Amino acid sequence: MLMVLLYFIAVMLETGVGVWIFGKMFPKRKEYSKYRIAEKIVFFFIVLFTYTMLKGYLGIESNIKYFIAIYIIVVSLDCIVMKTDFISRHRAKYFEIKEIMLFLLISALLTIQYWNSYLSGMELLTGNSYMPFFLLAFYNCKFFQAYLWEVIYLVNIGFLKILYILTAGLLTHRTMREYLYSGINLTNSYQGALWIVIISILMYVLQKILNVDVWMGKLLKKNLTIIWIVSVIECGILYLFFYFCNGIIEEKALIIGFMVITAIMLVLMLIAIHYYIKNIDTEKNLLEVRNNMMASQYQQLNEHYREYRCLVHDEKYMINFIEESLKSGDLEEIQQLLCRCKEKFVRKDYWTGISIVDRVITMEKRKMDELDIDFCLNAEVMDIIVDDMDFIILFENLINNAIEAASKCKEKRKIELTMKNVNDTLIFKLRNSNSKLPNRKGKKFLTDKMDTAGHGWGIESVKHIVEKYNGSVHFSYDESFFDVLIIIER
């Protein structure tokens, strides 16, 4: 009993580290309604595997009909409870409780079939089945992102398990197959549980040192192909061990295994360091963009302050002039003065009703007026979803690029902005006239400026902000227009 409890704690720790790292890549879901089916699939797998565990691993005869009935009853009760007023007021807490319960059930199943779950070909292929759906249900990600993370996590945990099996097999003169398929008594030991804890600590340290969530998150969001290739290669290497270690494990197998696994870990660390350094360079450039944007905002505020002081100064003389005109009864002179100054004092400052949006549009509209650019706004927005500073940087980068492109057009200088809330989704579309195709290298847009240092990162900054909120950004263009479409869900 103590052994089972020890393994349960160790497995919870190890699985929890994987979920924790994934949670740093993808935030918790705030809207659950679309993904409740994933949660039901997780529970279905748990019920199904509980049945197979009892019958296959423990030899307990059971009827599948009872398990199906339990599944239907629990799901039905959950649907009923979800409609109650109490749960409606405490939805986030209720889903947090369900997440914890499902995680504990998953950990219990992994405890019973622990070694096989990490080294079985079918389990690796399916990513332990329930875990990708578990991550999809509670974290703001796509299914294949969750699936690939679980596979890559499993296969690398599997390599570390191989070291334990090779060492233990060498000492006890056993084969690899005996450890994988001989059941609970042989594979589970106090040393095995200690090794699981060591692995968990190792994973935690690697996360802290190499920021696995940063570069792995970028790969999962942008380069799933790399993860596919790495996982396939690693799975192939893992199964080479199974193929060459059918007999009694010898010292030679342990040495080869240690060397190969060390080489794999070094390669992974080099990949991690490469993307870590690349991420630092990107962050440096994005920070420079943010600083430049803030400096631009400060300069504009200074200009508006000076303009306001001039208006206050001029207002004093206008009031004196109006007073003198009233005393002399010269109303026509007052009317002419008001007509001349109307444009100076009357400006549109209300665009959407959201103060931060209205302020940035008002500032940029003045630039457009100076450059004779037509501006068209279609706004039905109540919530911009993103942080104010992020919105300012996103909007300023896009609108400045749009103004620069439109100003180069000899005719039809136009910028169209659409902002809408559809349920809990922000749709942001900016379209501007263009005089030529933009320069592009791969997925990155290049600057037209002669001085490329510090330039050309505006669009990358926009992508970075959209990714931060797990949104999507799409570009379309030809020689006459450039479109940016951003979709961000709460």
VOKOLGU-358808 format. One record per residue (C-alpha): residue number from 1; residue in one letter; x, y, z. Coordinates in nm, 4 decimals, padded with zeros to 6 digits. Layout:
BEGIN
- NUM; A; X; Y; Z
...
***
This chain:
BEGIN
- 1; M; 00.0000; 00.0000; 00.0000
- 2; L; 00.2872; 00.2342; 00.0875
- 3; M; 00.4476; 00.1584; -00.2492
- 4; V; 00.1262; 00.2488; -00.4357
- 5; L; 00.0940; 00.5748; -00.2406
- 6; L; 00.4584; 00.6614; -00.3058
- 7; Y; 00.4186; 00.6015; -00.6793
- 8; F; 00.0935; 00.7980; -00.6867
- 9; I; 00.2696; 01.1006; -00.5346
- 10; A; 00.5713; 01.0592; -00.7669
- 11; V; 00.3525; 01.0243; -01.0777
- 12; M; 00.1429; 01.3251; -00.9738
- 13; L; 00.4621; 01.5244; -00.9360
- 14; E; 00.6022; 01.4205; -01.2733
- 15; T; 00.2772; 01.4656; -01.4657
- 16; G; 00.2152; 01.7910; -01.2811
- 17; V; 00.5494; 01.9320; -01.3969
- 18; G; 00.4515; 01.8592; -01.7588
- 19; V; 00.1149; 02.0300; -01.7135
- 20; W; 00.2809; 02.3194; -01.5289
- 21; I; 00.5276; 02.3843; -01.8122
- 22; F; 00.2443; 02.3644; -02.0658
- 23; G; 00.0436; 02.6080; -01.8533
- 24; K; 00.3288; 02.8592; -01.8823
- 25; M; 00.3065; 02.8314; -02.2631
- 26; F; -00.0716; 02.8518; -02.2867
- 27; P; -00.2880; 03.0348; -02.0299
- 28; K; -00.5945; 02.8857; -01.8627
- 29; R; -00.9192; 02.9072; -02.0580
- 30; K; -01.1591; 03.1828; -01.9560
- 31; E; -01.4353; 03.0540; -02.1829
- 32; Y; -01.5161; 02.6835; -02.1417
- 33; S; -01.8403; 02.6319; -02.3345
- 34; K; -01.6730; 02.5436; -02.6670
- 35; Y; -01.4400; 02.2881; -02.5105
- 36; R; -01.6630; 02.1005; -02.2666
- 37; I; -01.6703; 01.8134; -02.5172
- 38; A; -01.2930; 01.7722; -02.4621
- 39; E; -01.3558; 01.7444; -02.0890
- 40; K; -01.6192; 01.4729; -02.1510
- 41; I; -01.3738; 01.2847; -02.3770
- 42; V; -01.1153; 01.2909; -02.0954
- 43; F; -01.3665; 01.1421; -01.8545
- 44; F; -01.4706; 00.8810; -02.1145
- 45; F; -01.1073; 00.7702; -02.1534
- 46; I; -01.0683; 00.7546; -01.7757
- 47; V; -01.3770; 00.5323; -01.7421
- 48; L; -01.2705; 00.3131; -02.0346
- 49; F; -00.9123; 00.2708; -01.9116
- 50; T; -01.0313; 00.2038; -01.5572
- 51; Y; -01.2275; -00.0903; -01.6954
- 52; T; -00.9266; -00.2207; -01.8933
- 53; M; -00.6953; -00.1701; -01.5934
- 54; L; -00.9200; -00.3696; -01.3601
- 55; K; -00.9571; -00.6506; -01.6101
- 56; G; -00.6149; -00.6498; -01.7776
- 57; Y; -00.3718; -00.5452; -01.5052
- 58; L; -00.5458; -00.6530; -01.1841
- 59; G; -00.7449; -00.9476; -01.3229
- 60; I; -01.0741; -00.8271; -01.1742
- 61; E; -01.3781; -00.9369; -01.3753
- 62; S; -01.6116; -00.6452; -01.4496
- 63; N; -01.8949; -00.5576; -01.6880
- 64; I; -01.8382; -00.2741; -01.9339
- 65; K; -02.2099; -00.1844; -01.9155
- 66; Y; -02.1712; -00.0655; -01.5554
- 67; F; -01.8870; 00.1665; -01.6515
- 68; I; -02.0854; 00.3114; -01.9420
- 69; A; -02.3789; 00.3674; -01.7066
- 70; I; -02.1494; 00.5473; -01.4586
- 71; Y; -02.0193; 00.7676; -01.7404
- 72; I; -02.3713; 00.8618; -01.8565
- 73; I; -02.4890; 00.9357; -01.5013
- 74; V; -02.1895; 01.1566; -01.4155
- 75; V; -02.2079; 01.3509; -01.7457
- 76; S; -02.5842; 01.3993; -01.7051
- 77; L; -02.5425; 01.5235; -01.3466
- 78; D; -02.2720; 01.7630; -01.4621
- 79; C; -02.5035; 01.9070; -01.7307
- 80; I; -02.7804; 01.9537; -01.4738
- 81; V; -02.5486; 02.1143; -01.2172
- 82; M; -02.4100; 02.3528; -01.4811
- 83; K; -02.7575; 02.5018; -01.5257
- 84; T; -02.8045; 02.5864; -01.1586
- 85; D; -02.7761; 02.9490; -01.0459
- 86; F; -02.5117; 02.8689; -00.7849
- 87; I; -02.2701; 02.7165; -01.0389
- 88; S; -02.3422; 02.9986; -01.2854
- 89; R; -02.2131; 03.2428; -01.0247
- 90; H; -01.9055; 03.0295; -00.9481
- 91; R; -01.8196; 02.8822; -01.2907
- 92; A; -01.4438; 02.9409; -01.2654
- 93; K; -01.4223; 02.7703; -00.9256
- 94; Y; -01.6358; 02.4776; -01.0438
- 95; F; -01.4124; 02.4179; -01.3474
- 96; E; -01.1043; 02.4435; -01.1293
- 97; I; -01.2425; 02.1690; -00.9046
- 98; K; -01.3206; 01.9520; -01.2084
- 99; E; -00.9688; 02.0083; -01.3421
- 100; I; -00.8168; 01.8924; -01.0117
- 101; M; -01.0437; 01.5856; -00.9937
- 102; L; -00.9663; 01.4801; -01.3504
- 103; F; -00.5941; 01.5327; -01.2918
- 104; L; -00.6038; 01.3107; -00.9825
- 105; L; -00.7903; 01.0386; -01.1746
- 106; I; -00.5382; 01.0558; -01.4584
- 107; S; -00.2511; 01.0324; -01.2075
- 108; A; -00.4159; 00.7282; -01.0476
- 109; L; -00.4381; 00.5504; -01.3848
- 110; L; -00.0791; 00.6389; -01.4697
- 111; T; 00.0304; 00.5008; -01.1333
- 112; I; -00.1205; 00.1591; -01.2060
- 113; Q; 00.0350; 00.1265; -01.5515
- 114; Y; 00.3230; 00.3659; -01.5001
- 115; W; 00.6191; 00.2225; -01.6903
- 116; N; 00.4108; 00.0991; -01.9799
- 117; S; 00.2426; 00.4384; -02.0157
- 118; Y; 00.5774; 00.6019; -02.0881
- 119; L; 00.7397; 00.3307; -02.2980
- 120; S; 00.4497; 00.1617; -02.4789
- 121; G; 00.4403; 00.2401; -02.8517
- 122; M; 00.0620; 00.2835; -02.8513
- 123; E; 00.0711; 00.5117; -02.5479
- 124; L; 00.3405; 00.7268; -02.7051
- 125; L; 00.1483; 00.7410; -03.0326
- 126; T; -00.1733; 00.8499; -02.8639
- 127; G; 00.0024; 01.0818; -02.6183
- 128; N; -00.1534; 00.8840; -02.3323
- 129; S; -00.4897; 00.9593; -02.4950
- 130; Y; -00.6510; 01.1575; -02.2178
- 131; M; -00.3759; 01.4143; -02.1571
- 132; P; -00.4068; 01.6060; -02.4902
- 133; F; -00.7838; 01.6348; -02.4360
- 134; F; -00.7244; 01.7363; -02.0738
- 135; L; -00.4921; 02.0175; -02.1847
- 136; L; -00.7335; 02.1198; -02.4615
- 137; A; -01.0236; 02.1384; -02.2153
- 138; F; -00.8547; 02.3646; -01.9616
- 139; Y; -00.5808; 02.5543; -02.1497
- 140; N; -00.6122; 02.8019; -02.4344
- 141; C; -00.4491; 02.5877; -02.7022
- 142; K; -00.5238; 02.3777; -03.0095
- 143; F; -00.5470; 02.0000; -02.9987
- 144; F; -00.2311; 01.9309; -03.2005
- 145; Q; -00.0301; 02.1680; -02.9812
- 146; A; -00.1406; 01.9729; -02.6730
- 147; Y; -00.0898; 01.6385; -02.8485
- 148; L; 00.2640; 01.7159; -02.9689
- 149; W; 00.3663; 01.8522; -02.6305
- 150; E; 00.2479; 01.5338; -02.4590
- 151; V; 00.4262; 01.3113; -02.7133
- 152; I; 00.7552; 01.5019; -02.6896
- 153; Y; 00.7277; 01.5038; -02.3093
- 154; L; 00.6550; 01.1309; -02.2962
- 155; V; 00.9377; 01.0317; -02.5276
- 156; N; 01.1983; 01.2343; -02.3360
- 157; I; 01.0717; 01.0975; -02.0045
- 158; G; 01.1015; 00.7574; -02.1713
- 159; F; 01.4722; 00.8142; -02.2399
- 160; L; 01.5317; 00.8867; -01.8727
- 161; K; 01.3345; 00.5726; -01.7813
- 162; I; 01.5625; 00.3723; -02.0108
- 163; L; 01.8643; 00.4685; -01.7999
- 164; Y; 01.6937; 00.3297; -01.4900
- 165; I; 01.5880; 00.0079; -01.6659
- 166; L; 01.9379; -00.0471; -01.8110
- 167; T; 02.1000; 00.0084; -01.4705
- 168; A; 01.8497; -00.2047; -01.2753
- 169; G; 01.8538; -00.4760; -01.5458
- 170; L; 02.2339; -00.4900; -01.5400
- 171; L; 02.2358; -00.5405; -01.1633
- 172; T; 01.9586; -00.8040; -01.1618
- 173; H; 02.0535; -00.9743; -01.4924
- 174; R; 01.7128; -00.9162; -01.6507
- 175; T; 01.5926; -00.8217; -01.9996
- 176; M; 01.4285; -00.5009; -02.1180
- 177; R; 01.1043; -00.6854; -02.1916
- 178; E; 01.0806; -00.8129; -01.8348
- 179; Y; 01.0729; -00.4551; -01.7069
- 180; L; 00.8192; -00.3401; -01.9634
- 181; Y; 00.5712; -00.6263; -01.9632
- 182; S; 00.6128; -00.8244; -01.6420
- 183; G; 00.3567; -00.6320; -01.4344
- 184; I; 00.3660; -00.4217; -01.1209
- 185; N; 00.5875; -00.6218; -00.8820
- 186; L; 00.9047; -00.6169; -01.0907
- 187; T; 00.8917; -00.2673; -01.2398
- 188; N; 00.7778; -00.0771; -00.9324
- 189; S; 01.0285; -00.0348; -00.6523
- 190; Y; 01.1359; 00.2298; -00.4045
- 191; Q; 01.4356; 00.3042; -00.6274
- 192; G; 01.2008; 00.3492; -00.9245
- 193; A; 00.9843; 00.5935; -00.7299
- 194; L; 01.2949; 00.7873; -00.6245
- 195; W; 01.4057; 00.8020; -00.9883
- 196; I; 01.0682; 00.9524; -01.0849
- 197; V; 01.1137; 01.2253; -00.8227
- 198; I; 01.4679; 01.2939; -00.9509
- 199; I; 01.3323; 01.3232; -01.3058
- 200; S; 01.0633; 01.5669; -01.1882
- 201; I; 01.3261; 01.7818; -01.0155
- 202; L; 01.5443; 01.7667; -01.3282
- 203; M; 01.2548; 01.8824; -01.5481
- 204; Y; 01.1804; 02.1652; -01.3055
- 205; V; 01.5451; 02.2775; -01.3056
- 206; L; 01.5643; 02.2653; -01.6875
- 207; Q; 01.2526; 02.4810; -01.7071
- 208; K; 01.4047; 02.7356; -01.4696
- 209; I; 01.7465; 02.7428; -01.6403
- 210; L; 01.6526; 02.7148; -02.0091
- 211; N; 01.3026; 02.8678; -02.0018
- 212; V; 01.1611; 02.5671; -02.1862
- 213; D; 00.8149; 02.7267; -02.1956
- 214; V; 00.9415; 03.0271; -02.3961
- 215; W; 01.1129; 02.8557; -02.6898
- 216; M; 00.8955; 02.5428; -02.6807
- 217; G; 00.5859; 02.7630; -02.6781
- 218; K; 00.7087; 02.9461; -02.9868
- 219; L; 00.7726; 02.6155; -03.1656
- 220; L; 00.4259; 02.4854; -03.0743
- 221; K; 00.2654; 02.8078; -03.1952
- 222; K; 00.4721; 02.8627; -03.5099
- 223; N; 00.6752; 02.5548; -03.6087
- 224; L; 00.4824; 02.2360; -03.5385
- 225; T; 00.6806; 02.0701; -03.8188
- 226; I; 01.0029; 02.0895; -03.6134
- 227; I; 00.8298; 01.9234; -03.3177
- 228; W; 00.6931; 01.6508; -03.5473
- 229; I; 01.0389; 01.5769; -03.6894
- 230; V; 01.2114; 01.5757; -03.3487
- 231; S; 00.9444; 01.3534; -03.1905
- 232; V; 00.9575; 01.1015; -03.4796
- 233; I; 01.3389; 01.0834; -03.4630
- 234; E; 01.3367; 01.0438; -03.0850
- 235; C; 01.0666; 00.7738; -03.0991
- 236; G; 01.2763; 00.5870; -03.3564
- 237; I; 01.5862; 00.6035; -03.1369
- 238; L; 01.3867; 00.4956; -02.8321
- 239; Y; 01.2641; 00.1839; -03.0070
- 240; L; 01.6124; 00.0970; -03.1261
- 241; F; 01.6890; 00.0345; -02.7592
- 242; F; 01.3991; -00.2091; -02.7377
- 243; Y; 01.5188; -00.3847; -03.0541
- 244; F; 01.8833; -00.4234; -02.9476
- 245; C; 01.8130; -00.5061; -02.5827
- 246; N; 01.6022; -00.8211; -02.6146
- 247; G; 01.8506; -01.0347; -02.4251
- 248; I; 01.9989; -00.9981; -02.0784
- 249; I; 02.1094; -00.6379; -02.0267
- 250; E; 02.4888; -00.6093; -02.0327
- 251; E; 02.7332; -00.3361; -01.9365
- 252; K; 02.7844; -00.2516; -02.3046
- 253; A; 02.4122; -00.1699; -02.3430
- 254; L; 02.4248; 00.0671; -02.0454
- 255; I; 02.7310; 00.2502; -02.1825
- 256; I; 02.5779; 00.2837; -02.5301
- 257; G; 02.2468; 00.3895; -02.3805
- 258; F; 02.4110; 00.6511; -02.1607
- 259; M; 02.6146; 00.7903; -02.4536
- 260; V; 02.3175; 00.8054; -02.6920
- 261; I; 02.0852; 00.9622; -02.4340
- 262; T; 02.3549; 01.2134; -02.3362
- 263; A; 02.3987; 01.3028; -02.7052
- 264; I; 02.0227; 01.3476; -02.7453
- 265; M; 02.0041; 01.5684; -02.4382
- 266; L; 02.2987; 01.7762; -02.5638
- 267; V; 02.1309; 01.8222; -02.9016
- 268; L; 01.8076; 01.9255; -02.7312
- 269; M; 01.9990; 02.1657; -02.5085
- 270; L; 02.1725; 02.3166; -02.8136
- 271; I; 01.8329; 02.3620; -02.9795
- 272; A; 01.7033; 02.5170; -02.6584
- 273; I; 02.0036; 02.7519; -02.6335
- 274; H; 01.9673; 02.8485; -03.0011
- 275; Y; 01.6029; 02.9434; -02.9592
- 276; Y; 01.6723; 03.1030; -02.6225
- 277; I; 01.9378; 03.3332; -02.7746
- 278; K; 01.7128; 03.3985; -03.0736
- 279; N; 01.4313; 03.4846; -02.8338
- 280; I; 01.6572; 03.7259; -02.6431
- 281; D; 01.7481; 03.9026; -02.9702
- 282; T; 01.3823; 03.9218; -03.0660
- 283; E; 01.2835; 04.0530; -02.7245
- 284; K; 01.5609; 04.3125; -02.7485
- 285; N; 01.4309; 04.4368; -03.0847
- 286; L; 01.0694; 04.4326; -02.9662
- 287; L; 01.1687; 04.6262; -02.6554
- 288; E; 01.3357; 04.8823; -02.8804
- 289; V; 01.0143; 04.9093; -03.0814
- 290; R; 00.8170; 04.9632; -02.7601
- 291; N; 01.0638; 05.2291; -02.6424
- 292; N; 01.0510; 05.4065; -02.9784
- 293; M; 00.6728; 05.3946; -02.9686
- 294; M; 00.6637; 05.5383; -02.6182
- 295; A; 00.9099; 05.8124; -02.7208
- 296; S; 00.6844; 05.8926; -03.0168
- 297; Q; 00.3833; 05.9070; -02.7867
- 298; Y; 00.5719; 06.1392; -02.5510
- 299; Q; 00.6671; 06.3669; -02.8399
- 300; Q; 00.3069; 06.3807; -02.9588
- 301; L; 00.1876; 06.4611; -02.6060
- 302; N; 00.4405; 06.7452; -02.5901
- 303; E; 00.3182; 06.8810; -02.9228
- 304; H; -00.0432; 06.8629; -02.8073
- 305; Y; 00.0503; 07.0372; -02.4817
- 306; R; 00.2238; 07.3210; -02.6690
- 307; E; -00.0754; 07.3449; -02.9016
- 308; Y; -00.3082; 07.3625; -02.6018
- 309; R; -00.1005; 07.6415; -02.4447
- 310; C; -00.1185; 07.8347; -02.7697
- 311; L; -00.4952; 07.7879; -02.7767
- 312; V; -00.5242; 07.9158; -02.4191
- 313; H; -00.3000; 08.2121; -02.5056
- 314; D; -00.4997; 08.2960; -02.8205
- 315; E; -00.8278; 08.2496; -02.6368
- 316; K; -00.7464; 08.5441; -02.4077
- 317; Y; -00.7091; 08.7819; -02.7031
- 318; M; -01.0194; 08.6439; -02.8746
- 319; I; -01.2290; 08.7065; -02.5641
- 320; N; -01.1000; 09.0658; -02.5468
- 321; F; -01.1800; 09.1139; -02.9161
- 322; I; -01.5336; 08.9728; -02.8739
- 323; E; -01.5955; 09.1981; -02.5740
- 324; E; -01.4912; 09.5071; -02.7717
- 325; S; -01.7021; 09.3983; -03.0700
- 326; L; -02.0068; 09.3480; -02.8465
- 327; K; -01.9627; 09.6938; -02.6952
- 328; S; -01.9510; 09.8467; -03.0420
- 329; G; -02.2374; 09.6249; -03.1649
- 330; D; -02.0264; 09.4774; -03.4472
- 331; L; -02.1825; 09.1257; -03.4536
- 332; E; -02.0736; 09.0574; -03.8115
- 333; E; -01.7079; 09.0845; -03.7086
- 334; I; -01.7672; 08.8301; -03.4276
- 335; Q; -01.9337; 08.5894; -03.6702
- 336; Q; -01.6430; 08.6099; -03.9137
- 337; L; -01.3973; 08.5459; -03.6311
- 338; L; -01.5892; 08.2370; -03.5136
- 339; C; -01.6022; 08.0987; -03.8693
- 340; R; -01.2257; 08.1411; -03.9072
- 341; C; -01.1529; 07.9710; -03.5728
- 342; K; -01.4113; 07.6924; -03.5940
- 343; E; -01.1707; 07.4365; -03.7388
- 344; K; -00.9140; 07.5336; -03.4829
- 345; F; -01.1313; 07.4668; -03.1791
- 346; V; -01.3793; 07.2016; -03.2934
- 347; R; -01.2273; 06.8554; -03.3402
- 348; K; -01.3772; 06.5121; -03.3316
- 349; D; -01.2535; 06.3222; -03.0278
- 350; Y; -01.5282; 06.0594; -03.0061
- 351; W; -01.4908; 05.7573; -03.2342
- 352; T; -01.5756; 05.4341; -03.0529
- 353; G; -01.6648; 05.5279; -02.6953
- 354; I; -01.3545; 05.3533; -02.5590
- 355; S; -01.1245; 05.6300; -02.4352
- 356; I; -00.7887; 05.4653; -02.5155
- 357; V; -00.9032; 05.3809; -02.8699
- 358; D; -01.0459; 05.7284; -02.9264
- 359; R; -00.7254; 05.8988; -02.8119
- 360; V; -00.4940; 05.7066; -03.0444
- 361; I; -00.7329; 05.7427; -03.3403
- 362; T; -00.7616; 06.1183; -03.2780
- 363; M; -00.3829; 06.1606; -03.2732
- 364; E; -00.3308; 05.9536; -03.5880
- 365; K; -00.6212; 06.1239; -03.7679
- 366; R; -00.4297; 06.4523; -03.7525
- 367; K; -00.1378; 06.2908; -03.9355
- 368; M; -00.3768; 06.1574; -04.2002
- 369; D; -00.5340; 06.5009; -04.2485
- 370; E; -00.1912; 06.6574; -04.2998
- 371; L; -00.1090; 06.3942; -04.5652
- 372; D; -00.4534; 06.4164; -04.7304
- 373; I; -00.5419; 06.0534; -04.6474
- 374; D; -00.9112; 05.9596; -04.6294
- 375; F; -01.0005; 05.7716; -04.3116
- 376; C; -01.3024; 05.5432; -04.2787
- 377; L; -01.3985; 05.3808; -03.9474
- 378; N; -01.6481; 05.1011; -03.8856
- 379; A; -01.6561; 05.0415; -03.5102
- 380; E; -01.8886; 04.8254; -03.3032
- 381; V; -01.6583; 04.7586; -03.0139
- 382; M; -01.7230; 04.7494; -02.6398
- 383; D; -01.4078; 04.5716; -02.5181
- 384; I; -01.0609; 04.5662; -02.6775
- 385; I; -00.9761; 04.2554; -02.4659
- 386; V; -00.6003; 04.3284; -02.4654
- 387; D; -00.4076; 04.5462; -02.2215
- 388; D; -00.4145; 04.9226; -02.2972
- 389; M; -00.0386; 04.9499; -02.3540
- 390; D; -00.0385; 04.6419; -02.5780
- 391; F; -00.3250; 04.7893; -02.7796
- 392; I; -00.1442; 05.1221; -02.8207
- 393; I; 00.1727; 04.9495; -02.9468
- 394; L; -00.0240; 04.7164; -03.1741
- 395; F; -00.2404; 04.9960; -03.3165
- 396; E; 00.0421; 05.2504; -03.3537
- 397; N; 00.2658; 05.0016; -03.5362
- 398; L; -00.0086; 04.9093; -03.7812
- 399; I; -00.1488; 05.2590; -03.8364
- 400; N; 00.1973; 05.4146; -03.8807
- 401; N; 00.2818; 05.1524; -04.1432
- 402; A; -00.0561; 05.2173; -04.3095
- 403; I; -00.0033; 05.5957; -04.3105
- 404; E; 00.3488; 05.5587; -04.4501
- 405; A; 00.2279; 05.3261; -04.7291
- 406; A; -00.0791; 05.5366; -04.8152
- 407; S; 00.1214; 05.8608; -04.8222
- 408; K; 00.3371; 05.7182; -05.1053
- 409; C; 00.0310; 05.6732; -05.3274
- 410; K; -00.0175; 05.9460; -05.5878
- 411; E; -00.3954; 05.9060; -05.5730
- 412; K; -00.6646; 05.7251; -05.3726
- 413; R; -00.4921; 05.7647; -05.0384
- 414; K; -00.7218; 05.5765; -04.8055
- 415; I; -00.7179; 05.3883; -04.4745
- 416; E; -01.0130; 05.1782; -04.3537
- 417; L; -01.0383; 05.0493; -03.9975
- 418; T; -01.2916; 04.7935; -03.8743
- 419; M; -01.3203; 04.6991; -03.5072
- 420; K; -01.5941; 04.4659; -03.3853
- 421; N; -01.6807; 04.2480; -03.0893
- 422; V; -01.8463; 03.9210; -03.1865
- 423; N; -01.9400; 03.7400; -02.8652
- 424; D; -01.6086; 03.7196; -02.6757
- 425; T; -01.3942; 03.7816; -02.9824
- 426; L; -01.2247; 04.1013; -03.1017
- 427; I; -01.2019; 04.1419; -03.4793
- 428; F; -00.9579; 04.4108; -03.5893
- 429; K; -00.9100; 04.4810; -03.9596
- 430; L; -00.6955; 04.7556; -04.1114
- 431; R; -00.6822; 04.8177; -04.4866
- 432; N; -00.4727; 05.0829; -04.6580
- 433; S; -00.3975; 05.1832; -05.0140
- 434; N; -00.0542; 05.0820; -05.1376
- 435; S; 00.1748; 05.1732; -05.4267
- 436; K; 00.3879; 04.8582; -05.4461
- 437; L; 00.4306; 04.5077; -05.3069
- 438; P; 00.5929; 04.4981; -04.9604
- 439; N; 00.9395; 04.3504; -04.9177
- 440; R; 00.9239; 04.0124; -04.7518
- 441; K; 01.1764; 03.7474; -04.6548
- 442; G; 01.0090; 03.4243; -04.5498
- 443; K; 00.7404; 03.5205; -04.3007
- 444; K; 00.9030; 03.8512; -04.2047
- 445; F; 00.8258; 04.1882; -04.3646
- 446; L; 01.1343; 04.3987; -04.4328
- 447; T; 01.1654; 04.7752; -04.3973
- 448; D; 01.2081; 05.0077; -04.6967
- 449; K; 01.4226; 05.2452; -04.4934
- 450; M; 01.7908; 05.2792; -04.5816
- 451; D; 01.8838; 05.2494; -04.2141
- 452; T; 01.7603; 04.8997; -04.1299
- 453; A; 01.8907; 04.9019; -03.7716
- 454; G; 01.5959; 04.9221; -03.5348
- 455; H; 01.3475; 04.9183; -03.8225
- 456; G; 01.1358; 04.6413; -03.9708
- 457; W; 01.0222; 04.5096; -03.6324
- 458; G; 00.6806; 04.6772; -03.6231
- 459; I; 00.4938; 04.3817; -03.7728
- 460; E; 00.6970; 04.1404; -03.5574
- 461; S; 00.5917; 04.3401; -03.2526
- 462; V; 00.2276; 04.3090; -03.3636
- 463; K; 00.2679; 03.9316; -03.4066
- 464; H; 00.4272; 03.9084; -03.0624
- 465; I; 00.1341; 04.0884; -02.8964
- 466; V; -00.1263; 03.8806; -03.0833
- 467; E; 00.0531; 03.5593; -02.9812
- 468; K; 00.0573; 03.6808; -02.6213
- 469; Y; -00.3237; 03.6678; -02.6252
- 470; N; -00.3318; 03.3459; -02.8351
- 471; G; -00.4923; 03.5275; -03.1248
- 472; S; -00.4285; 03.5021; -03.4985
- 473; V; -00.3034; 03.7592; -03.7479
- 474; H; -00.3413; 03.7339; -04.1258
- 475; F; -00.1916; 03.9506; -04.4006
- 476; S; -00.3141; 03.9908; -04.7588
- 477; Y; -00.1881; 04.2406; -05.0164
- 478; D; -00.1141; 04.3250; -05.3775
- 479; E; 00.0252; 04.6339; -05.5515
- 480; S; -00.2783; 04.8480; -05.4613
- 481; F; -00.3749; 04.7488; -05.1030
- 482; F; -00.2502; 04.5944; -04.7785
- 483; D; -00.4845; 04.4185; -04.5332
- 484; V; -00.4224; 04.3120; -04.1732
- 485; L; -00.6816; 04.0950; -03.9982
- 486; I; -00.6433; 04.0208; -03.6255
- 487; I; -00.8742; 03.7893; -03.4309
- 488; I; -00.8370; 03.7572; -03.0544
- 489; E; -01.0661; 03.5490; -02.8335
- 490; R; -01.1082; 03.6231; -02.4658
***
